[in-house]
């Protein structure tokens, strides 16, 4: 997995909860494209339609608070987000994002230092975010080794499938 993600950003505020990320009235949907089309509609109904594919969501404090629903990171991925950079995350959202293959990075104060539409490059191994328009860089918290393994595999399910397939192949070889 490439350790850098570059994309245009949208900026949202503090305490964006999972119901704002993916409102409960859409929980019965199963089509990934349709799920993505409703992402962040609790903040602004136009966000998903205007989101830059491969983009990055920048948020304030406590992003992903509220319920533990996995639909929030699923919706972000299906909207086209490659990463979320926030001042802080709700713990369960952070874990769900990693497990589903969405890169979550803590970068304290970032939401006040960047502007909507800028392009950021996130190096999540080095723990640095660089604003392409200005060249300014900001330190972030590096992701742990296990989170990196999960993200490199595309999520916890692909990681476990690969692990089980390897173990099965080794057992057959014995």
C-alpha positions in Angstrom: 0.0 0.0 0.0 1.3 3.4 -0.9 1.8 5.5 2.3 0.8 8.7 0.6 -2.7 9.9 -0.3 -3.2 13.2 -2.3 -6.6 14.7 -2.8 -8.8 17.7 -2.7 -10.5 18.3 0.7 -13.8 19.2 2.2 -13.8 20.6 5.7 -16.5 19.8 8.3 -16.8 20.9 11.9 -16.6 19.5 15.4 -18.7 16.6 16.8 -19.8 15.3 13.4 -21.7 12.2 14.6 -22.4 8.9 12.7 -26.0 10.0 12.1 -24.7 13.1 10.3 -22.2 11.0 8.3 -24.8 8.5 7.3 -28.4 9.2 8.6 -30.3 6.3 10.0 -33.2 6.7 7.5 -30.8 5.2 4.8 -29.7 2.1 6.7 -31.8 -0.2 4.6 -30.0 0.7 1.4 -27.6 -1.9 0.0 -26.3 -0.4 -3.2 -22.8 1.0 -2.5 -23.3 3.9 -5.0 -26.6 4.9 -3.4 -25.1 4.6 0.1 -22.3 7.0 -0.9 -24.7 9.4 -2.4 -26.2 10.1 1.0 -22.9 10.4 2.9 -22.6 13.5 5.1 -26.2 14.5 4.2 -26.7 15.2 7.8 -24.2 18.1 7.5 -25.2 19.2 4.0 -27.2 17.3 1.4 -24.9 18.5 -1.4 -21.6 17.2 0.0 -21.7 13.7 -1.6 -22.7 15.0 -5.1 -19.9 17.5 -5.1 -17.2 15.4 -3.3 -14.0 15.2 -5.2 -13.4 11.4 -6.0 -10.3 10.2 -4.1 -10.7 13.2 -1.9 -10.0 13.7 1.8 -12.4 14.8 4.5 -10.9 17.2 7.1 -12.8 17.4 10.4 -12.6 19.1 13.7 -12.8 17.4 17.1 -14.6 14.1 17.9 -15.4 13.0 14.3 -17.6 9.9 14.2 -19.1 10.3 17.7 -22.5 8.8 18.3 -23.5 5.2 17.5 -21.0 2.5 16.6 -22.6 1.9 13.2 -20.1 0.7 10.5 -22.3 2.5 7.9 -20.4 5.8 8.6 -17.0 4.7 7.2 -18.7 2.5 4.5 -20.6 5.6 3.3 -17.4 7.7 3.3 -15.6 5.0 1.2 -18.5 4.8 -1.2 -18.6 8.6 -1.5 -15.1 8.4 -2.8 -13.1 9.4 0.3 -9.6 7.9 0.7 -8.9 9.3 4.2 -10.3 11.4 7.0 -7.9 13.7 8.8 -9.4 15.1 12.0 -8.4 17.0 15.2 -9.7 13.9 17.0 -11.9 10.9 16.4 -14.4 8.9 18.5 -12.6 5.7 19.3 -15.1 3.3 17.8 -15.3 5.3 14.5 -11.5 5.2 14.3 -11.4 1.4 14.7 -14.3 0.9 12.3 -12.6 3.0 9.7 -9.3 1.1 9.9 -11.2 -2.3 9.8 -13.1 -1.2 6.7 -10.0 0.2 4.9 -10.6 4.0 5.4 -7.5 5.8 6.5 -8.2 7.9 9.7 -5.4 10.2 10.8 -5.3 12.5 13.9 -3.7 15.9 13.1 -4.5 18.3 15.9 -5.6 21.7 14.8 -5.7 20.8 11.1 -9.3 21.8 10.6 -8.4 25.5 11.4 -5.3 25.5 9.2 -6.7 24.4 5.8 -9.4 25.7 3.5 -12.1 23.9 1.5 -10.9 22.8 -1.9 -7.2 22.8 -1.2 -5.2 19.7 -2.1 -3.4 17.8 0.7 -0.8 15.1 0.6 -1.0 12.8 3.6 2.0 10.7 4.4 0.5 8.5 7.0 3.7 6.5 7.7 5.8 9.6 8.4 2.8 11.3 10.0 2.8 14.5 7.9 0.2 16.5 6.0 1.3 18.9 3.4 -0.9 21.6 1.8 0.0 21.6 -1.9 -1.0 25.2 -2.5 1.2 26.6 0.2 3.8 24.0 0.9 3.0 24.1 4.6 3.4 20.8 6.5 1.7 19.8 9.7 2.7 16.8 12.0 0.1 14.1 12.5 0.0 11.0 14.7 1.5 8.0 12.8 -0.7 4.9 12.6 0.4 1.8 14.5 1.9 -1.3 13.0 -1.3 -3.3 13.2 -3.5 -0.6 11.7 -1.0 -0.3 8.8 -1.3 -4.1 8.2 -5.1 -3.9 8.2 -5.1 -0.9 5.8 -2.5 -2.4 3.5 -4.8 -5.5 3.1 -7.8 -3.3 2.4 -9.5 -3.9 5.7 -9.8 -6.5 8.4 -11.8 -9.0 6.3 -9.3 -9.2 3.4 -6.5 -9.4 6.0 -8.1 -12.4 7.7 -9.1 -14.1 4.4 -5.4 -13.9 3.3 -4.2 -15.2 6.7 -6.7 -18.1 6.6 -5.8 -19.0 3.0 -2.1 -19.0 3.9 -2.7 -21.3 6.9 -4.9 -23.6 4.8 -2.2 -23.8 2.1 0.5 -24.5 4.7 -1.7 -27.3 6.2 -2.1 -28.9 2.8 1.6 -28.8 2.2 2.3 -30.7 5.4 
